[in-house]
Amino acid sequence: MSEEKELSFEEAFSRLEQIVRRLESGEANLDESLRLFEEGVKLARVCSSRLDAAEGKIQQLLEKPDGTVEEVPFELPGAESS
C-alpha cells in the first residue's frame, strides 16, 4: 500500500481508469480480475484521501456587506453540512 500512497492524485486516478477499462473489457481472467479489483480499491482509497485533504485546504472568501472579507470553509453546492 505504501507504493500507492506515494502516487499523486492524477497518477492514482489514471491507473484506476486503466483498471476499469481492463475490467470492463472482459478480457481478464478471474485471477487477474481479482488482482485488478484489489488494486483498484486501494487506488480509490488513495484518491479519496487526496480529495479529502484538498477539500480541507480549500477556503472560500466571501465579502460581507461592510466590505470586509470573511474566510469560510468551502462547501460544495447541495452538500449537506454535518
N, CA, C and O atoms as CSV, one atom per row, in Angstrom:
chain,resi,resn,atom,element,x,y,z
A,1,MET,N,N,0.823,-1.201,0.000
A,1,MET,CA,C,0.000,0.000,0.000
A,1,MET,C,C,0.860,1.255,0.000
A,1,MET,O,O,0.417,2.303,-0.470
A,2,SER,N,N,2.099,1.169,0.525
A,2,SER,CA,C,2.937,2.361,0.577
A,2,SER,C,C,3.240,2.888,-0.819
A,2,SER,O,O,3.415,4.094,-0.996
A,3,GLU,N,N,3.305,2.004,-1.814
A,3,GLU,CA,C,3.548,2.448,-3.185
A,3,GLU,C,C,2.398,3.323,-3.671
A,3,GLU,O,O,2.631,4.351,-4.305
A,4,GLU,N,N,1.155,2.926,-3.378
A,4,GLU,CA,C,0.004,3.720,-3.781
A,4,GLU,C,C,-0.018,5.066,-3.055
A,4,GLU,O,O,-0.432,6.072,-3.630
A,5,LYS,N,N,0.427,5.090,-1.789
A,5,LYS,CA,C,0.419,6.322,-1.005
A,5,LYS,C,C,1.340,7.371,-1.617
A,5,LYS,O,O,1.114,8.567,-1.435
A,6,GLU,N,N,2.360,6.952,-2.327
A,6,GLU,CA,C,3.310,7.892,-2.904
A,6,GLU,C,C,2.856,8.431,-4.256
A,6,GLU,O,O,3.474,9.350,-4.793
A,7,LEU,N,N,1.789,7.873,-4.808
A,7,LEU,CA,C,1.275,8.350,-6.089
A,7,LEU,C,C,0.562,9.682,-5.910
A,7,LEU,O,O,-0.053,9.937,-4.874
A,8,SER,N,N,0.651,10.522,-6.925
A,8,SER,CA,C,-0.151,11.742,-6.913
A,8,SER,C,C,-1.595,11.354,-7.201
A,8,SER,O,O,-1.866,10.236,-7.637
A,9,PHE,N,N,-2.511,12.268,-6.960
A,9,PHE,CA,C,-3.918,12.004,-7.266
A,9,PHE,C,C,-4.068,11.650,-8.739
A,9,PHE,O,O,-4.758,10.693,-9.089
A,10,GLU,N,N,-3.418,12.425,-9.597
A,10,GLU,CA,C,-3.544,12.220,-11.037
A,10,GLU,C,C,-3.020,10.854,-11.469
A,10,GLU,O,O,-3.624,10.191,-12.312
A,11,GLU,N,N,-1.890,10.434,-10.887
A,11,GLU,CA,C,-1.332,9.121,-11.218
A,11,GLU,C,C,-2.258,7.994,-10.754
A,11,GLU,O,O,-2.512,7.042,-11.492
A,12,ALA,N,N,-2.755,8.116,-9.530
A,12,ALA,CA,C,-3.652,7.090,-8.991
A,12,ALA,C,C,-4.945,7.026,-9.795
A,12,ALA,O,O,-5.440,5.939,-10.095
A,13,PHE,N,N,-5.490,8.182,-10.141
A,13,PHE,CA,C,-6.746,8.218,-10.894
A,13,PHE,C,C,-6.558,7.643,-12.295
A,13,PHE,O,O,-7.416,6.915,-12.793
A,14,SER,N,N,-5.439,7.970,-12.925
A,14,SER,CA,C,-5.143,7.453,-14.259
A,14,SER,C,C,-5.031,5.930,-14.238
A,14,SER,O,O,-5.584,5.249,-15.102
A,15,ARG,N,N,-4.319,5.406,-13.254
A,15,ARG,CA,C,-4.185,3.950,-13.134
A,15,ARG,C,C,-5.552,3.321,-12.853
A,15,ARG,O,O,-5.865,2.258,-13.389
A,16,LEU,N,N,-6.353,3.960,-12.030
A,16,LEU,CA,C,-7.693,3.454,-11.729
A,16,LEU,C,C,-8.541,3.395,-12.994
A,16,LEU,O,O,-9.288,2.439,-13.198
A,17,GLU,N,N,-8.429,4.408,-13.837
A,17,GLU,CA,C,-9.157,4.399,-15.113
A,17,GLU,C,C,-8.704,3.236,-15.996
A,17,GLU,O,O,-9.526,2.591,-16.647
A,18,GLN,N,N,-7.397,2.970,-16.017
A,18,GLN,CA,C,-6.873,1.839,-16.798
A,18,GLN,C,C,-7.459,0.517,-16.297
A,18,GLN,O,O,-7.843,-0.348,-17.084
A,19,ILE,N,N,-7.517,0.385,-14.988
A,19,ILE,CA,C,-8.055,-0.839,-14.390
A,19,ILE,C,C,-9.523,-1.012,-14.751
A,19,ILE,O,O,-9.954,-2.109,-15.106
A,20,VAL,N,N,-10.284,0.062,-14.663
A,20,VAL,CA,C,-11.707,-0.008,-15.007
A,20,VAL,C,C,-11.882,-0.437,-16.460
A,20,VAL,O,O,-12.705,-1.301,-16.763
A,21,ARG,N,N,-11.108,0.169,-17.354
A,21,ARG,CA,C,-11.204,-0.215,-18.773
A,21,ARG,C,C,-10.875,-1.695,-18.972
A,21,ARG,O,O,-11.551,-2.394,-19.726
A,22,ARG,N,N,-9.842,-2.157,-18.295
A,22,ARG,CA,C,-9.438,-3.566,-18.428
A,22,ARG,C,C,-10.539,-4.485,-17.898
A,22,ARG,O,O,-10.871,-5.483,-18.538
A,23,LEU,N,N,-11.100,-4.161,-16.749
A,23,LEU,CA,C,-12.162,-4.997,-16.188
A,23,LEU,C,C,-13.414,-4.962,-17.056
A,23,LEU,O,O,-14.063,-5.989,-17.255
A,24,GLU,N,N,-13.753,-3.786,-17.570
A,24,GLU,CA,C,-14.946,-3.662,-18.412
A,24,GLU,C,C,-14.787,-4.377,-19.749
A,24,GLU,O,O,-15.778,-4.761,-20.371
A,25,SER,N,N,-13.549,-4.556,-20.191
A,25,SER,CA,C,-13.329,-5.225,-21.478
A,25,SER,C,C,-13.684,-6.708,-21.406
A,25,SER,O,O,-13.983,-7.331,-22.425
A,26,GLY,N,N,-13.651,-7.262,-20.210
A,26,GLY,CA,C,-13.959,-8.676,-20.046
A,26,GLY,C,C,-12.851,-9.607,-20.501
A,26,GLY,O,O,-13.052,-10.820,-20.565
A,27,GLU,N,N,-11.687,-9.065,-20.818
A,27,GLU,CA,C,-10.578,-9.871,-21.332
A,27,GLU,C,C,-9.710,-10.484,-20.233
A,27,GLU,O,O,-8.923,-11.391,-20.504
A,28,ALA,N,N,-9.844,-10.002,-19.005
A,28,ALA,CA,C,-9.018,-10.515,-17.915
A,28,ALA,C,C,-9.617,-11.808,-17.368
A,28,ALA,O,O,-10.836,-11.943,-17.259
A,29,ASN,N,N,-8.737,-12.763,-17.021
A,29,ASN,CA,C,-9.234,-13.987,-16.390
A,29,ASN,C,C,-9.598,-13.688,-14.934
A,29,ASN,O,O,-9.387,-12.571,-14.462
A,30,LEU,N,N,-10.133,-14.660,-14.234
A,30,LEU,CA,C,-10.615,-14.445,-12.871
A,30,LEU,C,C,-9.508,-13.967,-11.940
A,30,LEU,O,O,-9.704,-13.008,-11.194
A,31,ASP,N,N,-8.354,-14.619,-11.971
A,31,ASP,CA,C,-7.253,-14.230,-11.083
A,31,ASP,C,C,-6.798,-12.797,-11.350
A,31,ASP,O,O,-6.590,-12.021,-10.417
A,32,GLU,N,N,-6.646,-12.455,-12.618
A,32,GLU,CA,C,-6.231,-11.092,-12.959
A,32,GLU,C,C,-7.311,-10.090,-12.562
A,32,GLU,O,O,-7.004,-9.006,-12.067
A,33,SER,N,N,-8.559,-10.448,-12.774
A,33,SER,CA,C,-9.669,-9.559,-12.410
A,33,SER,C,C,-9.678,-9.279,-10.911
A,33,SER,O,O,-9.883,-8.141,-10.488
A,34,LEU,N,N,-9.456,-10.318,-10.110
A,34,LEU,CA,C,-9.416,-10.130,-8.655
A,34,LEU,C,C,-8.240,-9.256,-8.242
A,34,LEU,O,O,-8.376,-8.390,-7.378
A,35,ARG,N,N,-7.078,-9.485,-8.863
A,35,ARG,CA,C,-5.896,-8.665,-8.560
A,35,ARG,C,C,-6.141,-7.208,-8.936
A,35,ARG,O,O,-5.816,-6.299,-8.173
A,36,LEU,N,N,-6.716,-6.995,-10.112
A,36,LEU,CA,C,-7.015,-5.634,-10.566
A,36,LEU,C,C,-8.051,-4.969,-9.666
A,36,LEU,O,O,-7.935,-3.787,-9.344
A,37,PHE,N,N,-9.060,-5.731,-9.263
A,37,PHE,CA,C,-10.084,-5.179,-8.379
A,37,PHE,C,C,-9.467,-4.735,-7.057
A,37,PHE,O,O,-9.771,-3.651,-6.558
A,38,GLU,N,N,-8.601,-5.573,-6.491
A,38,GLU,CA,C,-7.934,-5.231,-5.234
A,38,GLU,C,C,-7.083,-3.966,-5.393
A,38,GLU,O,O,-7.118,-3.073,-4.546
A,39,GLU,N,N,-6.330,-3.903,-6.476
A,39,GLU,CA,C,-5.516,-2.706,-6.739
A,39,GLU,C,C,-6.410,-1.482,-6.912
A,39,GLU,O,O,-6.087,-0.398,-6.426
A,40,GLY,N,N,-7.524,-1.657,-7.600
A,40,GLY,CA,C,-8.456,-0.555,-7.815
A,40,GLY,C,C,-9.038,-0.019,-6.524
A,40,GLY,O,O,-9.186,1.192,-6.361
A,41,VAL,N,N,-9.372,-0.921,-5.597
A,41,VAL,CA,C,-9.905,-0.493,-4.299
A,41,VAL,C,C,-8.862,0.344,-3.558
A,41,VAL,O,O,-9.187,1.383,-2.984
A,42,LYS,N,N,-7.617,-0.112,-3.574
A,42,LYS,CA,C,-6.542,0.643,-2.912
A,42,LYS,C,C,-6.365,2.017,-3.556
A,42,LYS,O,O,-6.210,3.021,-2.861
A,43,LEU,N,N,-6.389,2.053,-4.879
A,43,LEU,CA,C,-6.226,3.328,-5.588
A,43,LEU,C,C,-7.402,4.261,-5.331
A,43,LEU,O,O,-7.216,5.472,-5.209
A,44,ALA,N,N,-8.602,3.714,-5.249
A,44,ALA,CA,C,-9.778,4.535,-4.956
A,44,ALA,C,C,-9.643,5.162,-3.573
A,44,ALA,O,O,-10.031,6.312,-3.367
A,45,ARG,N,N,-9.094,4.409,-2.629
A,45,ARG,CA,C,-8.874,4.952,-1.276
A,45,ARG,C,C,-7.833,6.069,-1.302
A,45,ARG,O,O,-7.984,7.082,-0.619
A,46,VAL,N,N,-6.775,5.878,-2.092
A,46,VAL,CA,C,-5.749,6.921,-2.229
A,46,VAL,C,C,-6.378,8.190,-2.804
A,46,VAL,O,O,-6.155,9.288,-2.294
A,47,CYS,N,N,-7.166,8.028,-3.869
A,47,CYS,CA,C,-7.820,9.185,-4.496
A,47,CYS,C,C,-8.747,9.880,-3.509
A,47,CYS,O,O,-8.750,11.107,-3.410
A,48,SER,N,N,-9.528,9.098,-2.783
A,48,SER,CA,C,-10.459,9.666,-1.812
A,48,SER,C,C,-9.714,10.430,-0.721
A,48,SER,O,O,-10.130,11.514,-0.314
A,49,SER,N,N,-8.618,9.858,-0.258
A,49,SER,CA,C,-7.809,10.510,0.770
A,49,SER,C,C,-7.231,11.830,0.268
A,49,SER,O,O,-7.245,12.834,0.980
A,50,ARG,N,N,-6.723,11.821,-0.967
A,50,ARG,CA,C,-6.166,13.049,-1.553
A,50,ARG,C,C,-7.252,14.122,-1.708
A,50,ARG,O,O,-7.013,15.299,-1.439
A,51,LEU,N,N,-8.443,13.704,-2.143
A,51,LEU,CA,C,-9.542,14.662,-2.302
A,51,LEU,C,C,-9.984,15.223,-0.953
A,51,LEU,O,O,-10.261,16.417,-0.837
A,52,ASP,N,N,-10.050,14.367,0.068
A,52,ASP,CA,C,-10.417,14.832,1.404
A,52,ASP,C,C,-9.409,15.860,1.913
A,52,ASP,O,O,-9.788,16.873,2.500
A,53,ALA,N,N,-8.123,15.593,1.685
A,53,ALA,CA,C,-7.079,16.524,2.117
A,53,ALA,C,C,-7.200,17.852,1.382
A,53,ALA,O,O,-7.067,18.916,1.986
A,54,ALA,N,N,-7.454,17.788,0.076
A,54,ALA,CA,C,-7.591,19.018,-0.711
A,54,ALA,C,C,-8.812,19.810,-0.268
A,54,ALA,O,O,-8.755,21.034,-0.151
A,55,GLU,N,N,-9.913,19.114,-0.022
A,55,GLU,CA,C,-11.131,19.798,0.411
A,55,GLU,C,C,-10.905,20.514,1.733
A,55,GLU,O,O,-11.426,21.607,1.952
A,56,GLY,N,N,-10.122,19.891,2.617
A,56,GLY,CA,C,-9.827,20.509,3.902
A,56,GLY,C,C,-9.013,21.788,3.768
A,56,GLY,O,O,-9.066,22.649,4.646
A,57,LYS,N,N,-8.259,21.924,2.677
A,57,LYS,CA,C,-7.417,23.104,2.476
A,57,LYS,C,C,-8.129,24.236,1.736
A,57,LYS,O,O,-7.717,25.394,1.806
A,58,ILE,N,N,-9.191,23.887,1.033
A,58,ILE,CA,C,-9.872,24.898,0.217
A,58,ILE,C,C,-10.663,25.848,1.112
A,58,ILE,O,O,-11.423,25.414,1.978
A,59,GLN,N,N,-10.483,27.088,0.902
A,59,GLN,CA,C,-11.237,28.106,1.629
A,59,GLN,C,C,-11.885,29.036,0.615
A,59,GLN,O,O,-11.304,29.369,-0.418
A,60,GLN,N,N,-13.082,29.436,0.935
A,60,GLN,CA,C,-13.799,30.352,0.049
A,60,GLN,C,C,-13.869,31.711,0.740
A,60,GLN,O,O,-14.260,31.811,1.903
A,61,LEU,N,N,-13.492,32.734,0.021
A,61,LEU,CA,C,-13.532,34.078,0.584
A,61,LEU,C,C,-14.834,34.764,0.183
A,61,LEU,O,O,-15.187,34.812,-0.995
A,62,LEU,N,N,-15.523,35.280,1.154
A,62,LEU,CA,C,-16.776,35.985,0.909
A,62,LEU,C,C,-16.669,37.417,1.402
A,62,LEU,O,O,-16.157,37.673,2.492
A,63,GLU,N,N,-17.150,38.341,0.600
A,63,GLU,CA,C,-17.154,39.740,1.005
A,63,GLU,C,C,-18.458,40.034,1.727
A,63,GLU,O,O,-19.544,39.767,1.213
A,64,LYS,N,N,-18.336,40.587,2.925
A,64,LYS,CA,C,-19.507,40.929,3.728
A,64,LYS,C,C,-20.027,42.298,3.292
A,64,LYS,O,O,-19.304,43.051,2.639
A,65,PRO,N,N,-21.272,42.630,3.644
A,65,PRO,CA,C,-21.855,43.918,3.241
A,65,PRO,C,C,-21.024,45.137,3.653
A,65,PRO,O,O,-21.049,46.161,2.972
A,66,ASP,N,N,-20.294,45.031,4.759
A,66,ASP,CA,C,-19.492,46.174,5.206
A,66,ASP,C,C,-18.146,46.272,4.485
A,66,ASP,O,O,-17.337,47.145,4.799
A,67,GLY,N,N,-17.902,45.381,3.521
A,67,GLY,CA,C,-16.675,45.440,2.735
A,67,GLY,C,C,-15.554,44.568,3.257
A,67,GLY,O,O,-14.549,44.375,2.573
A,68,THR,N,N,-15.709,44.042,4.452
A,68,THR,CA,C,-14.673,43.156,4.972
A,68,THR,C,C,-14.799,41.780,4.320
A,68,THR,O,O,-15.855,41.405,3.810
A,69,VAL,N,N,-13.711,41.056,4.354
A,69,VAL,CA,C,-13.692,39.723,3.755
A,69,VAL,C,C,-13.678,38.692,4.878
A,69,VAL,O,O,-12.900,38.788,5.827
A,70,GLU,N,N,-14.554,37.709,4.746
A,70,GLU,CA,C,-14.643,36.642,5.736
A,70,GLU,C,C,-14.195,35.337,5.081
A,70,GLU,O,O,-14.620,35.008,3.973
A,71,GLU,N,N,-13.348,34.614,5.765
A,71,GLU,CA,C,-12.901,33.326,5.254
A,71,GLU,C,C,-13.788,32.240,5.851
A,71,GLU,O,O,-13.890,32.111,7.070
A,72,VAL,N,N,-14.428,31.462,4.984
A,72,VAL,CA,C,-15.327,30.403,5.450
A,72,VAL,C,C,-14.926,29.080,4.803
A,72,VAL,O,O,-14.362,29.073,3.709
A,73,PRO,N,N,-15.212,27.967,5.467
A,73,PRO,CA,C,-14.896,26.667,4.864
A,73,PRO,C,C,-15.643,26.474,3.557
A,73,PRO,O,O,-16.794,26.888,3.419
A,74,PHE,N,N,-14.985,25.846,2.609
A,74,PHE,CA,C,-15.578,25.568,1.303
A,74,PHE,C,C,-16.600,24.452,1.436
A,74,PHE,O,O,-16.332,23.437,2.080
A,75,GLU,N,N,-17.774,24.630,0.831
A,75,GLU,CA,C,-18.785,23.585,0.786
A,75,GLU,C,C,-19.279,23.464,-0.639
A,75,GLU,O,O,-19.531,24.468,-1.306
A,76,LEU,N,N,-19.414,22.242,-1.103
A,76,LEU,CA,C,-19.941,22.014,-2.439
A,76,LEU,C,C,-21.419,22.349,-2.464
A,76,LEU,O,O,-22.121,22.076,-1.491
A,77,PRO,N,N,-21.915,22.935,-3.553
A,77,PRO,CA,C,-23.342,23.222,-3.651
A,77,PRO,C,C,-24.150,21.937,-3.507
A,77,PRO,O,O,-23.842,20.920,-4.128
A,78,GLY,N,N,-25.182,22.001,-2.682
A,78,GLY,CA,C,-26.046,20.847,-2.482
A,78,GLY,C,C,-25.519,19.851,-1.472
A,78,GLY,O,O,-26.200,18.877,-1.152
A,79,ALA,N,N,-24.311,20.078,-0.959
A,79,ALA,CA,C,-23.758,19.160,0.040
A,79,ALA,C,C,-24.369,19.469,1.392
A,79,ALA,O,O,-24.571,20.628,1.753
A,80,GLU,N,N,-24.660,18.407,2.134
A,80,GLU,CA,C,-25.237,18.590,3.457
A,80,GLU,C,C,-24.128,18.886,4.450
A,80,GLU,O,O,-23.055,18.286,4.392
A,81,SER,N,N,-24.390,19.812,5.358
A,81,SER,CA,C,-23.427,20.120,6.410
A,81,SER,C,C,-23.576,19.094,7.511
A,81,SER,O,O,-24.687,18.660,7.813
A,82,SER,N,N,-22.442,18.695,8.128
A,82,SER,CA,C,-22.558,17.750,9.230
A,82,SER,C,C,-22.435,18.441,10.552
A,82,SER,O,O,-22.509,17.794,11.596
